[in-house]
Amino acid sequence: NRTVLGQNLRFDESLFTFWEDVYLSYEAKNHGFKLSRTDLIQFKHGGGKTTKKDMRYTSYYYQRNRLRVAPKMTKQKWRKYLSQVNISVDIILQLLRKIISGDWKRGKSLLLALYH
């Protein structure tokens, strides 16, 4: 819709993949657009062919973007901080599980997600 596209919505291209749709929806809602669901339109996605095999997607991009986007979606500073802490702790717990299981490559991707 031209009305939606004409708005100054912030689409964060640096996210590359994962969570960019969540953030764009958040921005649209903040610009006064009503978001709703419909069963009249269906999108079929044969996804997972690349993302399930490549840990950059499943571990790095997903967790990095989760850590970047979720805190932006609250206005109160203490909630932003709490969101960052909660997500970071969750990523650290996942990292520890990967280290214990010997999955060093995925552990490395999780560690990079915390610091990028």
N, C-alpha and C positions, 0 to 999 in steps of 0.2 A: 504494500500500500504506500502510495506517494506521501501521505500524511506522516506515516511512521518514519519513512526513509528521510524525510525533510527535517526531522528533529535532529538536534545535536546530541545524539546518543553516543556514549563512549563505548566503542567496541575495541577491546584490548587485544590487538593483534599479537602482542608478545606472548599471550597465553598459548598460541599455536593450536592446541587441541585440549579438550577436556575443560569444563567449567566456563568456557567462553559463552555458551548459550545461557547458562545460569546468570552470569553477570549481565548479559544483554537484556534478559528478561527483567532483571532487577532495575536496570536503567530505564527500560520502557515504562515500568510501573511507576517509577519516580517522576517520570515526565507526564503522568496522568493517564496513561493508556491502561485500559482494563484488560487483564489477561484472563483467559478462560480456556477450558478444555472442550473439545467436541469429538464426538465419535463419527462425524460426517466426513472427516478427512483422515486418511491413514497414510503414514509414511512407512515404507518397508526398508529396512536397513540390513544388509548382509554383513554387518560389521563383525569385527573380531579377527578377521583374517590377518591383519597386520598387528593390531594392538595386543592380541593375546600372546603372540610369539615374541614380541619385542618389549623387554622390560623398561625401555625408555618411556613407553606409553603407559604400561600398567603400574609401574612403580614411580618413575621420575615425574613425568608430566602430570599425571593425575594428582599425586600428592603435593607436588610443588604448587600447582594451580589451586588446589583446595586450600592450601596455606595462604595463598595470595588473595583469593576471591572472598572466601567466607568472612574474614574480618571486615572487608569493605562494606558488607551488607548490613551493618549496624551503625547507628549514629553515635551511640554512647561510647566514650573512650574505654571505659572499664570493660564493656562487653567485647570491644575489639581485642583488647589485651587478653581477656579470658578465652576468646575464640582461638587466638594464636597459641595460647598455652595448651588448651585442650587438644588441638590438632597436632601440635608438636609432640605432646606426650603420646598420642596415638601412633604417630609415625615412629617414635623411638621404640615403642613396644613392638611394633611390626619389625623394626630393624633388629631388635634383640632376638625375636623369634627366628628371623632369617639367619642370624649369626649362629644361634644354637643348632639350627638344622643343617648348617654348613652351606647355605645358599648365599655365598659371598657376593656374587654378581648382583643379585637383587638387593642385597643389603647395601651394597655400594650405591645403587640407584636411589634407595631410600635416604641414605645419608646425604647424597647430593641434593635431593629435594628439600631437605631441611635448610641447606645453606645457599641456595640459589634463588 
